[in-house]
Amino acid sequence: MKTCLSCGAQIPEPTSTCEACHVPLAGTRRVALEPLQEEATFCHGLLESAGLHPVLAYIEDTGEPHPVDPGVEFGRSAGLMPPVTTPFGVYVPDEEVAEAQRVLADARKSLDESGPTA
C-alpha cells in the first residue's frame, strides 16, 4: 500500500488517485513526457540512478496518470487491432523536481554533445 504524498492517506494498489484528496499521483509532478515506454523508462532509470524517487505512469486520454512497473512492458491493444499509442510520464515528489530537471537536462546536453550514433 502506498501513502499519498499530499495528504498522508493510504492508497491501495493499483489505485493511482488518492481517495481522500482525489489527486492523481498526489504530491508528485511530471518531469518528462515521452511517446514510448522505452524512452520514459530510460528517463526513470536516470532519475533513479541519481538517487531520486521517480514513478513511471501511462497517461490516459483524459490526462490521468496510472503508475506502471518500469520493468514490465505495457501495451494497450485489443485483439487484432493495432496497439494504441500511449504516452508515458515520469513523476517525482515535489521536493525532487528541481534536481530531476537538472539530471534530465544534463543527460540531454550530453546526448547533444556526443552527436548521433551509428
N, C-alpha and C positions, 0 to 999 in steps of 0.2 A: 504494500500500500504506500502511495506517495503522499507527501504533505504539500499543500498549497503554499507557495512562497508569498502569496498576497495576504491571506487571512489565517493560515495555520491549520485549516481544516484538513482532515484525512480525505484523500481522493482514491477511491477503489480502482484497481486495474480493470479493464483497459481504458477507463474514462480519462479524457484529457481536459475536460472543463470542470472547474470546481463547482460542486453542487451548492456550496454555501455562498460564494460571491459571484458565480457564473462567469468567471474569467477563463478563457482558453489558455492553457499553459500559464496559469496565474503566476505572476512575479517574474516573468521572463520577457525578453524582447527578441525579435528576429534580427539576426545579423547577416544572414545570407539567404538568398532565394535562388535556387538552381532548377533548370528544366529537367535534369536527370538525377536519379537517385545516386549514381556513382559520383557525380560532382559534389552533391550535398554531403555524401558520406566522406569524401576526401576533406571537405571543409570541417566536418565534425571531427575527423581524426586529427587534423592540425590543431584544432582548439583543445581537444582532449590531451594531446601531447604537450601542450603549453600549460597544463595543469588546471584548465578551466572545466566547466561542467555543462557541456553542450547537450542539447536534446534535438534529435532528428525527427522531423514530422512531415507527413504529406499534407498538402493543402487542398481542401475540398473546393469545389466550385463556389461555395458560399464564402470562402476565405478562412474557414475554421481549420486550425491545425489539428492533426491527430498524430501523436507520437508513434514512431515505429522503431524497431530494433535495427541499428545500423548494420548489424551482421546478417540480416535476413533480407533477401531481395523481395521488394514489394511491387506488385503489379496489379493494375485494375483492368480486367478483361472479362468478357462473358462469352463462353463457348468459342465459336469460330470467328467472333468479331475481333478486329484488330485491337490491341491494347490502347487504352485511353491515356493520353499524355497527362501526367500528374506532376505538378511542380512540388518541389521539396524545400522546406525551410530548415534552417539551423537556428535554434534559440539558445540563449544563455540567460542566467539570472541577471536581473537588472544591474547588480553591482559589478558584473563582469563585462558589460557591454563595451566600455572604452578599450579594455585590454583585448577583447575578442576582435574588435575592429582594427586595432593595431596589428595583431597577428595576421589577419587576413590581408590587410594592405601590404604588409611586408612580404607575404607569400606571392601576391600579385606582382609586386615590384621585382621580386627575384625571378619570377617566370618571364616577365617582360625583358629583363636584362639578359637572360640566358638565350632568348630567341626561340624560334621554332625548332623542334627536334625532328629528325628524320625517321 
